[in-house]
């Protein structure tokens, strides 16, 4: 065997898995996933502010539902296109969301934004690939997707007996860190043809901080560890509407998958902002910070009682069955999520 053939064979052995994954992604991106479902019924959308539409998810656990439409979806219509924020728990739901959008506008769908990686928010992404939008997420989203995506995919495909492609982001939002005046003078963002503000492009995806839909600007904020370690907020500047993802819950039991203390700090920071409309990840949009206050009340009660349990050495499993029960009864689905919240909080506060 010649040296050339040896090196070629070695290169193929090393690179073939990567090439196969890339080919799989290209096949997904080239497929109109909605065509296989025919004409689906649209979902109900309410215009909560001018050009801001909420498709409210049903208050069910995703694997107990018959449809997967359990998380809120928002779409925002500007002069030049549409931004979709979260896409549901499976391709079929995503296709129904797509049909709903087309009932309100024929403008191009330019952006799909994922607020975090939980499966009830992202597996409708494939319904939009034929629109060739830019997919946007937190800078830590790819790591979380790599850790959880295949497991989520397998569970969803078993549930609905249909392919559920994983669509990765092509733009990432960096967490904002305070800069010195000298750094601020040097940090000049450049707008590209897509209307994105690019900030120090990384190797996998460009970094951004806002998107532009004609005269409409959506500010993107990547948060520190809270509900998860990769939550993303979207603020529509025109209407002062905050799309908060699962940083805020309404009626649906909050879910701790990051840091209890970090989450409470994020909520404290949000209190100081002037927001006209709050859209949570689950539940109804509000013109008051009710979802914020209710979410923090739940987390505060969990924190208080878990601290006492840690001090008394009650034990994690016993604590999960007995703490903050009065507060948990205020919420739906806490029979599913509350005990694991106590365990998560206990693990965090035990080593504080």
Secondary structure, DSSP 8 states (H G I E B T S, - for coil): --HHHHHHHHHHHHHHHHHHHHHHHHHHHH--TTGGG-S------EEEETTEEEE---SS-TTTSSS---S-EEEEE-SS-EEEE---SSHHHHHHHHHHHHHH--S-EEEEE-SS--HHHHTTGGGGGGGT-EEEEETTHHHHHHHHHHHHHHHHHHHHSS-------SEEE-B-----HHHHHH---EE-TTSEEE-S--SSSEEEEEEEETTEEEEEEE--SSSSSS-EEEEETTTTEEEEEEEEESSB----SS-HHHHHHHHHHHHTS--SEEEEEES--BSSTHHHHHHHHHHHHHHHHHHHHHHTT--HHHHHHHTTHHHHTTSBTHHHHHHHHHHHHHHHHHT-
